[in-house]
Amino acid sequence: MRRAMSLWFPTFSADLVRRRLSRLSPDAPAEHQSRRNVILLTTQVHGREIIARHCDRAAALSITVGMDLAHARSLLPTGTALHLEPHRIDRELQALHALACWALRYSPLAAPDPPDGLWLDITGTQRVHRSESRLIRSASAATARLGFANRVATASTFGCAWAAARFGSRDLARIPDGSQRQALANLPTAALRLENETVYGLEEIGVTNIGHLFDLPRASLASRFGSEVIDRLDQALGLMFEQIDPVRPQPPPQVELIFDGPTDQWESIEAAARQALEQLAGQLAQRERGVRRLDVELLRPLTEAERFTIDLSRASRSIKHLWSLLHSRLERIDLTAGVEGVVLTASRTARLRHEQACSDALGGKSESESSRAWGELVDTLVQRLGVDRVLRVAAVESHLPESCFRQHSVMEPPVKSDAELTGADRPTLLFTQPEPVEVTALTPDGPVMTIRWRGQWRQVIACVGPERLGPEWWRWRTAQGEASTSAQRRRLVQLRNQCREAPPDRDYFALQTEAGRWMWVCRQAGTGRWFVHGQWS
């Protein structure tokens, strides 16, 4: 039995805007960063600003589609953050198409349902998700994580699923086979996807829900309102077949060169790989895209193909750069078994912005060149050293020197953070593990006179400090107190697993030895122990 799914996004336009605003840089205005602002999309009608779409907060304030902007402003409470934008239907259709491509993970047949829905033919996919109810919950949760409010319904027909998703009493609905008539009986006539004029005409004669249509003669309905009402009713009940136009994602750019026979000649394989790369760059240029992940497959005559992947930190279709990465990997391949073909696939791509390449006056040499050169350097280092050995440093909000930064792979996207680097002077080299030292000081609080480090006594000729640094009191207070929310309880368990108690405060000194070296030395409060934590080079 055929099963259809309908996903409806009640505030699709506003959710798109909110998703874009949430990706703004941290230094964007606070009204853009707030998730509690009211979003209104307007359109021009005879010189008037009319509300075309709005968010759920606006709906709660009695703002409706078709209302004047001035009227909508008067309904906003004092101090409410308002975000206004013109309504862009083209962008919404592109986003809906992209969302339909994303929904192919649930069904091989998915189609956009403009202006704010999706259709999926889930026939036979229930077993993959272990049940239809699990599929409904999974699709709803996944779209909610993407930032879209949603309602989901499944039925034996697309018309019934569409009606239940938009006019049903439940956000997640499953209409059993053969129950379409009962599910549709109490829904309004607009649930049949009728034109507004037809809905108004039915209301004039007292037909307000679909159940009333079941009691009327089909001939009289057709004679007065045309075949639209009968066709939509038959489609919803399964008496007339209805199909969708599913999206067909464009396959990734791929070039395949097959030899007449296997060869172990390096020059032939190199020339074929170079030719395939040039053809792939041509396909990328036609699509105005650059490769982020290049899958390389060398076909073997009597054994499994040799496969490897090249990841790039930035999208590129530069033949020179891509060939330098591909050539270094091809040199490591064992050619004793022979190669009978080369297949290059750009499995991951990204759009490249148009740039002026020939005129300095028009911006031919801009900051993009330095950015491109930096990306090519990173890609070369990754290919030679490994993805886990080329790291990026990101600032973290912490008072402790060893906790104020975090390292992650340069191939990962940069982490957005509001943390700022301190303006205080810090050593260029911070030791992973502080080294214990012996110190001679005039008083417990300094200044330091001599220091014994790595078995040698050194005379101190300059001493700056102390500078007291300690752990964040609010974090350790939560860890040692009672947690009232689930997030605080998880944080409490995490901190207790890391350390039983808060680390002691530290007093840091900048010392210059008689050899001219500056060292960063700290003393633990309460223990009197001294450590070298870093040095200036």
Secondary structure, DSSP 8 states (H G I E B T S, - for coil): ---EEEEE-TTHHHHHHHHHHHTS-TTS-HHHH-TT-EEEEEEEETTEEEEEEE-HHHHHTT--TT-BHHHHHHTS-TT--EEEEE--HHHHHHHHHHHHHHGGGT-S-EEEETTTEEEEE-TTTTTTTTSHHHHHHHHHHHHHHTT---EEEEESSHHHHHHHHHHSS-SEEE--TT-HHHHHTTSBGGGG---HHHHHHHHHTT--BHHHHHHS-HHHHHHHH-HHHHHHHHHHHTSS-------------EEEEEEEEEE--HHHHHHHHHHHHHHHHHHHHHHTEEEEEEEEEEE-SSS--EEEEEEEEEEE--HHHHHHHHHHHHTTS--TT-EEEEEEEEEEEEE------S-TTTTSSSHHHHHHHHHHHHHHHHHHH-TTTSEEEEE---SSGGGSEEEEETTS----------SS---SEEEEEEEEEEEEESSTT--EEEEEETTEEEEEEEEEEEEEE---HHHHHHHHS---SHHHHHHHHHHHHH-SS----EEEEEEEETTS-EEEEEEETTT--EEEEEEE-
